Amino acid sequence: MKDFQALNRAVLFRQAGGKTIFQPRIDCWYSDRAYRGEPLPEGYQGLTRQQLYEKLEVSARLYEFNTCLERRYPKDVEVTGRQLSDTQSEHIITTPYGSVNCISATNTSNPGQLPVKWWIENEKDLEVWSYLEEYSEYSFNYETYERLQKQMGHLGIPTMFLPRPNMQYMIVQACGVENTYYLMADYPDELEAFFGALSRGQEKMLKVVADCPIECINYGDNLHCNILPPSLFERYIIPEYEKRGEILHRAGKFVHSHWDGDVKGFLPYAKTCALDGIEAITPLPQGDVTVEEVKAALGDEIFLIDGLAALLFSDVYPLEMLQDQARQLLELFEGQLVLGISDEFPSDGNLDRILTVRDMVEDFNARHA
């Protein structure tokens, strides 16, 4: 069984002599099959998710370590819920300032849930949620950390992703696109006050993360420049990046963010974001940028995490396209690359293509021995 943790750490902190590591994220592909009761392909049947990574002899992005960071609401907060139907459930949080609720719906193809009603839809919801964010407390569970290290630490470096800042938090987690922009137009002062409370609450979280043993920190932002315009990215997101970067870099962390939508409009800002790397930038033929444009934006300073267009792992596309893109990434980003899939192995992906890229990476690393 291969042990990837030391290589992963050496690559991220530029001590690997130009080598890289291959981290294909197969979690959603695996979860979809488990949810539908479909067997894995021949030769892999009966394997757990961890055993599948071990069988493929590839590294994993170990976001399971997120469970080490524990959040506690204030003592006067009550969390309840109820099942509304076979597919819909309601979640309710009651505070001294009132209650907020969301309604989510399941689907039949995967274990994901979609919001039917968002947590925040009006100015009163902003007040309630501000209390939750500003007065929550955080701690790090070292017992969970040690258990996960023992269980799966050989697959890569322990990694944690953090809640999104301000606008992305609203758009993706709490409010949705339409509600966010209506609130911005109708209640700008209340929204700014909420952003202040969110930032203060997240600063408490950052101090706990800075003191913890996890070295690789991700911002799970899921940015898309056709949803969040670059002007708002510059106004809202970059100042939070700078604040986070100051705290986390002082603690010696490797810091990166997840940009997995159309990102051409964000690339000019890449070097101004206090980031060590950017995860999941998706090139053509799937995203809106070329590999060369990504390299020009990141220069020699910023790591690319992933980089392989996910759809190239489907048999719909010629294998040669995947091989050409992998070869291009290995050459252009030598010494600043964690090769992976931008951003998940697709539902119709062929595991043999993972083996193909794995072998290319092993050949590449052998030349840097």
N, C-alpha and C positions, 0 to 999 in steps of 0.2 A: 504494500500500500504506500503510495507516494505521500510525502509530507511537503505541502506547498507553502506553509506559513512563512518560513524563513525567506524563500524566494519572493513571495508577495511583498514582504516588508522591505527587502533589499531593492526591489524594483521601484516601489513608491518613494523611497528615500535616496534614490540614485546611487545605490551601492552594488548594483548587479552587473556592472561592466557592459551595459548595452543590452542585456537579456530582457525578455518580457515574460509575461505569464498569460495563459488563456483562461478566461473566466466566462464561459457561456452560461447565461442564466436560463435554466430549463424548468424553473419552478412553476410558471403558469401552464406550460405544456403538460407537465406532470399532473398538476392539480385538476386541469380540465378532464383528463382521462380518468383520474380517480373519482371525480364527481359523477361522471357519466357511467362509471363501472366498466370502462373499456380496458382491456389488457394492454400492457406495454408490448412493443414489437418483440418478435422472436429473438431470443438471446438475452432479453432484459426483463422478462416476465417475473413478477413476484418481488422485484427489487423495491426497497424504500427509496425515497428521494436521495438520501445520503448515499445509499449503496449504488445508485445510478451514477452519481458523480464519481464514485470510486471505481466503478466498472469502466467508465469512459476515460479514466485517468486524466481528469481536468479539475481545475480549481473552481471554487464556489465563492460568490460574493456573500459573506456571512452576515446578512442583516438580521438573522435570528438573535443576535446580540442586542437588538433593540429592546428585548424583554428585560434587559438588565436595568434600564432606566424606568423608574417607577414614579408615577404622578399621584398626588393625593389632593383631592378637592378640599376646600375648607370644611370644617366639621358641621357647619349648618347647611350643607348642601345634600340633597337627597336625589339619588338616581333610580328611576323606575322604568318599567317598560311593559308592553303588552302586545300580544299577537292579534292583529286585526283581521287577517285572513290567511289562507295557505301560503300566500306570496308576500304579504305586507306585514310589517311590524312597526310599532311606534316606540320611540325612546324619549323619555321625559327627564329633564333636570330642573329641580326646584331649588331656588335660592331665596335669601331675604329680599331680593329685588324683584322677584317674580319667577315665572317658569318659562322655559323654552322647550320645544320639542322638534323632533324630525321624524319623518316616516320614510322607511326604505323598503324596496321591493327586490325580491330575488328573481332569478331567471332560470331557465331550464338547461342551459348549456354549460354553466360554470358556477363556482361557488360565490361569485361576486354579487354585490348588492348595489342598487342604483337609488339615488334619492328621489322620492316623490314630493316630499316637502323638506326644505332646508331648515337648518337650525336658526339662521338669522335671516329675517325677511323685513324687519322694520326697525325704527329707532329704539323701541323698547327692548327688542331682542339684543341690540347692541349693548345696552346698559347691563342687561343680565349677563351676557357673555363676557363683558369686560371684567366683571367681578370674578368669574371663574378663572379667567386667564391671569389676572394680576395677583390673586391670592392663593393660587395653587402652590403646592410645595413639591420638591423633587428629591429623589434619593437614588443611589446606585446599589443594586443588589449584587454583592460580591459572590454570594453562594451560587446564584444563577450563572454568573460569569465563569466561575471555575467549572461548573458542570458542563457548560457549553464548550469551553476550551477542551476539556477531556473528551467530550463526545465528538466534536467535529472540527477542532482547531487545526487539524492536519490539512483541511481543505483550503485554508487561506487565512488571511489576517482578520481578526475580529473587527467588525465594521458596524457603525450605527448611523441611521439617518434621522435627521431632526425635523420637527414641524416647520412648515413653510412660514416665511415672513409675510406680514401685512396683506398686500393685494393678492398674492398667490394663496395665502391661507383662506381668504374670503372666496376666491373664485373656485378653488378645488375642494376645500374641506367644509366650509361653514355656510356658504351663501349661494354659490352658483354664479355663472357669468351674468345673466340678465339682472338678478337681484343686486349684485355688487355695483353695477353701473347705475342702476336706479338710485341706490343709496348714496352713491358718490354725487349724483346730481341733486338729490332732494335733501340730503342731510350731511353735507360735507363736514360740518364742525363735529357732529356726533361720530362720524366715521374716523376723523382724525383723532379724536379722543380715544376711540377704541384701539386704533393702531398704537397709541402711546401705552395703553394698558397692556396690550399684547406684547410689545417690545420689552416692557419692564418685567413681565412674567417670564418671557423667554430668556431674559438675562439671568434670572435665577437658575433656570435649567442649564444654561451654558456654563455657569460656574461649577455645577455638579459634573457636567460632561468633561470640563477641562481637568478636573481632579481625578477622573476615572482612568483605568488602565487601557481603555480602547484608544488606539492610535489613529484610526482612519474614520473620519467623520464626513458624512454626506448631508447635503441639504436636498430633501426630496421634492424639488420645486415643480417638476413637470412643466417647464416653461414652453410657451408657444406664442410667437410674436404676432400672430393674427388674433389672439385673444387678449394678451397683455401687450399693448403697443410699446415699442422701445422707449418712448418719452416717459411713460409711467414706470417702466423698468428702471430708468435712470433716476427718476424722482423718488421712488419708494424702495425698490429692492436693493440697489447698490449701497445706500447708507446702512442698511441692516447687514449686508455682506461685510462691510468694513468693520462694523461693530463686532460681529461674530468673529471675523478673522483676527482682530486684535486679541480677543480673549483666547481663542483656540490656538493660534500660532505661538502665543506666549507659553502655552503648555506643551508645545512640540507636536501638535497634531497635524496630520495630512488632511487638508480640507478640500472637498470638491462638491459640485452641485450637479443636479440631474436636469439636463436640458434636452428633452426628448421630442419636442414638436418641431415646427418650422422655426429655425433659429437664425436665419441669415441676418435679420435686423438686429440681433443681439451680439453677433460676432465682433463688431467694432469695440464693444465694451469688455471683451473677454479679459484683457490685461489690466482692467481697472477694478476688478471685483474682489480682490484679496483672496483669490482661489488658487490652490495648487494644481487643480485638475478640473475637468468638466466631463461628466458622465453622460453617455447615451446620445451625444450628437449623432444624428442619423444622416448619412450621405445619400446622394442619388444612387440608385433609382427610386428610393423610398422617401428620403427627406428633401430639403430644398437647397442643399449645399453640396459642393464637390469636396473630395478629400483634400485637394490642393487649397481650396478656400479655407478649410478648417485649419490646415497647417499654417497658412499665412496669418490667420487670426491668433492662433495659440503661440506661434513662434517656437523658440527653443525653451521657453520658460514654463509653459503650462502643460500638464499631462492630458492626454486623451484617454479616457476610460471607455472602452467598448470600440465603436467605430465601424463595425460590420453591419450593413443593412440587413435587418432581420429577414426580409423576404427572400434574400439570396440563399437561405437555408431550406427553402421550399424547392421541390423538383420542378416547379413551374419555370424556374430560371436555370439556365445552363450552369453546370458546376464550374465551368471556366470563369464565369463572372465573379463567383465567390472567391476563387483562387486568385484572380487578378486583384480584387480589392484587398484581400488579406496581404498579398505581396506588397502592394502599394503602401498600406498602412505600416507594415513592418519596416520598410525602407525609409519612409518619410518621418516616422515618429520614433526612430531608434533611440532608446534611452529615456523615452518619455511616454510610454505606452503600456496600458493594461488592456490587452486585446479581448474584446467581448462582443456581444450582440447588442445592437442598438434597436430596441432596448430589451426584448425578450425573444427567446426561441419561439418561432411561430407555431400555431396549432397544427399546421400541416407540415412542420419541419421534419427533415430526414436526419436521424441520428448519425448516419454515415458521414454526413457533411461536417458534423462536429469532429469526427475522427480525422477527416481530411485536414481541417484547420489545425487540430492538435498536432498532427505530424509535421505540418509546415512550421509551427512554432518550435517544436523540438529540434528540427533541422536548423532553424534560425539561431536558437540558443547554443547549439553545438558549435556554431562558428564563432561564438563569443566565449567559449570555455577558457 
